[in-house]
Amino acid sequence: MITPTTRSRSSLELVRSEPLEAGGRVRPGEARARGRSGARGPLVRAGKPGLLGGGTVVRPVAPAATVAGMDGLGRIELAQGDITAHAADAIVNAGNSSLLGGGGVDGAIHRAGGPSILEECRLLGGCATGDAKATGAGRLPASHVIHAVGPVWNGGGHGEDELLASCHRRSLELAAGLECRTVAFPAISTGVYRFPVERAAGIALRTTAEELGRHEAIERVTFVLFSDGHRLAFGQALTALRAGE
């Protein structure tokens, strides 16, 4: 079912899309993303209801003009749902520096993907905060899991902003190197690491838009968000970026 939309230069569409039927036919309510040129792009599907919730896609409407330095904005989407059920070439995991699993999204990805992910992680020797490393995706609907280590929030005076930006940059660099065309991110560091979600949203979206300008082969990045509050914060941040704020 398509929910009402409001269109303006900086507006967002809220779309609930249905999964494909067998054989690739599109069920009613299925939507296609439109790129910066307005051409019909690849089919967009929200995550299946599951561990982290529903399936609402928030798709940015193409602005009248490109915001300076933000060439990748037209390739960013927001979705509320279960990232472990979201089909993408690469799913980004909000990991910790040990890469040996944890709670929240990290635990969910390891449980859904199965033991092969942890087996590969054990061979990587951990990961520094602000960096990312890749493994296979096990049983997940993806080819790769990119384990990104975001910062713990300590008041904002310990380089947290740059470390959060860095782990998004490194994730997209790895995705490009792995020839991924679609990437799904969670809201890194906004759970037990306590990074304020409004601040994290702006950093994550701006960094992603800038980095996509360097990696034209990545066609779509979707932020798959846990809660209504996260969806709202990321939606407001995306609207502000598209308005050039």
C-alpha positions in Angstrom: 0.0 0.0 0.0 1.4 3.4 -0.9 1.0 6.0 1.8 0.3 9.6 1.0 3.3 11.7 -0.1 4.1 15.3 -0.2 6.4 16.5 -2.9 8.7 19.5 -2.8 12.3 20.3 -3.5 13.4 18.7 -0.2 10.5 16.3 0.4 10.5 12.6 1.1 8.3 9.8 -0.1 7.1 7.2 2.3 6.4 4.0 0.5 5.4 0.6 1.7 6.5 -1.9 -0.9 5.5 -5.5 -1.3 7.9 -8.4 -2.1 8.2 -9.9 -5.5 6.1 -12.9 -6.5 7.8 -16.0 -7.7 9.2 -15.5 -11.2 10.0 -11.8 -10.5 6.6 -10.3 -11.1 5.9 -7.2 -9.1 3.0 -7.2 -6.7 0.8 -4.2 -6.3 2.5 -1.5 -4.3 6.0 -2.4 -5.6 8.0 0.8 -6.4 11.0 1.6 -8.4 13.6 4.1 -7.4 14.2 7.0 -9.7 17.8 8.2 -10.2 19.0 11.8 -10.6 18.0 11.7 -14.3 14.4 10.6 -13.4 14.9 7.3 -15.2 13.4 4.2 -13.6 15.9 2.4 -11.5 16.1 -1.0 -9.8 13.2 -2.4 -7.9 13.2 -1.3 -4.2 12.0 -3.7 -1.6 11.6 -3.0 2.1 12.9 -5.4 4.6 10.6 -8.3 5.6 8.9 -8.0 9.0 11.2 -9.7 11.4 13.6 -9.3 14.3 13.8 -5.5 14.0 10.4 -4.7 12.7 8.3 -3.5 9.7 9.1 -2.5 6.1 8.6 1.2 5.3 10.9 2.7 2.7 11.6 6.4 2.9 12.7 7.4 -0.6 14.2 10.9 -1.3 12.5 12.7 -4.1 15.0 14.1 -6.6 15.7 17.8 -5.9 15.6 20.5 -8.5 19.4 20.9 -8.4 22.3 18.9 -7.0 23.6 20.2 -3.7 27.3 21.0 -3.9 29.4 18.1 -2.9 26.4 15.9 -2.3 26.2 14.1 -5.7 25.3 10.8 -4.0 22.1 12.1 -2.3 19.9 10.7 -5.0 21.2 7.2 -4.4 20.4 7.2 -0.6 17.2 5.6 0.8 15.9 5.1 4.3 13.9 2.0 5.4 12.5 0.9 8.7 12.8 -2.9 9.1 15.0 -5.9 9.7 18.4 -5.4 8.2 19.0 -9.1 8.4 16.1 -9.6 5.9 17.1 -6.7 3.6 18.5 -7.9 0.3 21.7 -6.1 -0.8 25.1 -6.9 -2.2 26.6 -5.9 1.2 25.1 -5.5 4.6 27.0 -3.4 7.0 27.3 -4.7 10.6 27.6 -2.3 13.5 30.4 -4.4 15.0 32.8 -4.0 17.9 36.6 -4.0 17.8 36.9 -7.7 18.5 34.6 -8.6 15.5 33.5 -11.6 17.6 29.8 -10.6 17.9 27.8 -8.7 20.5 24.3 -7.4 21.1 21.9 -5.4 19.0 22.4 -5.4 15.2 25.7 -7.2 15.6 24.2 -10.1 17.4 21.2 -10.2 15.0 23.5 -10.4 12.0 25.6 -13.2 13.5 22.5 -15.2 14.5 20.8 -14.8 11.1 23.9 -15.3 9.1 25.1 -18.4 10.9 28.5 -19.5 12.3 30.4 -19.0 9.1 30.5 -15.3 9.6 32.1 -15.6 13.1 34.6 -18.2 11.7 35.8 -15.7 9.1 35.8 -12.8 11.7 38.2 -14.9 13.9 40.8 -14.7 11.1 40.7 -10.9 10.8 42.5 -10.0 14.0 39.9 -7.5 15.2 39.3 -4.0 13.7 40.2 -0.5 14.9 37.5 2.0 15.7 36.6 4.0 12.5 37.7 1.2 10.3 35.8 -1.8 8.6 36.6 -5.3 7.4 34.6 -7.7 5.2 33.5 -11.3 5.4 31.0 -13.5 3.6 27.4 -13.2 4.5 26.5 -16.8 5.5 22.7 -17.3 5.3 21.9 -13.5 4.9 20.4 -12.2 1.6 23.7 -10.6 0.7 27.1 -11.5 -0.7 29.2 -9.8 1.9 29.0 -8.4 5.5 31.1 -5.3 6.1 31.9 -5.1 9.8 32.2 -1.4 10.7 33.4 -0.3 14.1 31.8 3.0 15.3 32.9 5.0 18.3 31.5 4.9 21.8 30.0 8.3 22.6 32.1 10.1 25.3 30.6 13.6 25.1 31.7 14.5 21.6 35.2 15.8 22.5 37.2 12.6 21.7 37.0 12.5 17.9 33.7 10.6 17.8 32.3 12.5 14.8 35.3 11.8 12.6 35.5 8.2 13.7 31.8 7.7 12.8 32.4 9.3 9.4 35.5 7.2 8.9 33.7 3.9 9.4 31.1 4.9 6.8 33.8 5.9 4.4 35.7 2.7 4.9 32.6 0.6 4.5 31.8 2.2 1.1 35.4 1.9 0.0 35.3 -1.8 0.8 31.9 -2.2 -0.9 33.3 -0.5 -4.0 36.3 -2.8 -4.0 34.0 -5.8 -3.8 32.1 -4.5 -6.8 28.9 -4.1 -4.7 26.1 -2.1 -6.3 23.7 -2.1 -3.3 24.7 -1.5 0.3 22.6 -1.6 3.5 23.6 0.3 6.7 22.2 0.3 10.2 22.4 3.4 12.4 26.0 2.7 13.6 26.9 3.6 17.2 23.4 4.8 18.1 22.5 1.8 20.3 24.6 0.7 23.3 27.4 3.1 22.1 25.0 6.0 22.9 25.9 8.3 20.0 23.0 10.8 19.8 20.9 9.7 16.9 20.2 13.1 15.4 23.9 13.9 15.3 24.8 10.5 14.0 22.2 10.7 11.2 23.7 13.9 9.8 27.2 12.5 9.9 26.2 9.2 8.4 24.2 10.7 5.5 26.6 13.5 4.6 29.6 11.2 4.6 27.7 8.6 2.5 26.6 11.2 0.0 30.1 12.5 -0.3 31.7 9.1 -0.7 29.1 8.0 -3.3 30.4 10.8 -5.4 33.7 8.9 -5.5 32.1 5.5 -6.2 29.7 5.8 -9.1 29.3 2.0 -9.4 27.4 1.8 -6.1 23.8 2.4 -7.2 22.0 2.5 -4.0 22.7 2.8 -0.2 19.8 2.1 2.1 19.9 2.9 5.8 17.7 0.2 7.5 16.6 1.7 10.8 15.3 0.1 13.9 12.7 2.4 15.4 10.3 5.2 14.5 12.6 7.6 16.3 15.6 6.6 14.2 13.5 6.8 11.0 12.3 10.3 12.0 15.9 11.5 12.8 17.3 10.2 9.6 14.4 11.5 7.6 14.9 15.0 9.0 18.6 14.9 8.4 18.2 13.8 4.8 15.6 16.5 4.2 18.1 19.1 5.6 20.9 17.8 3.4 18.8 18.0 0.3 17.8 21.5 1.1 21.5 22.4 1.4 21.5 23.0 5.1 
